[in-house]
Amino acid sequence: FRKVHLSFEMGLIKPNPKIYEQVIHENKLLASQVVFFDDNTANIESASILGIDSILIDPTTSFFQISTKINALC
């Protein structure tokens, strides 16, 4: 990662789709190149609407489980 995007500095908060759009734009990415992880369903749904692969996790999710979900996207 080259930059940390902090919502309070951006003046935006999740699940507002503009926060995801700004991060994508600033990093010169396409939504299809991004995988988003969050523990909040509303945030996952908002990012997904933009075409971002989004994975709902919780504190008990292991790295192996996350890795499996990422591999399923490929």
Residue, then its C-alpha position, 0 to 999 in steps of 0.5 A: f500500500r502506498k497511501v492510507h485513506l482516512s475517512f475523516e480526512m476525505g470528508l466522507i464516511k462509509p457506506n457512501p459510495k463516493i468514498y470508494e470512488q475517490v480511493i479508486h480514482e486517486n489510485k488510478l484503479l478500476a473497481s474490478q481491480v479492488v477487493f474490499f474487506d469489511d465487517n459491516t454489511a452496509n459497507i459491503e453492499s455499497a462497495s459491491i454496487l460499484g463493482i468492487d469485489s467485497i468480502l464480509i468478515d468478522p473478528t473470528t475470520s482466519f487468514f485461511q478463510i480470507s485467502t479461500k474467499i479471495n481465491a474463489l474470486c479468481 
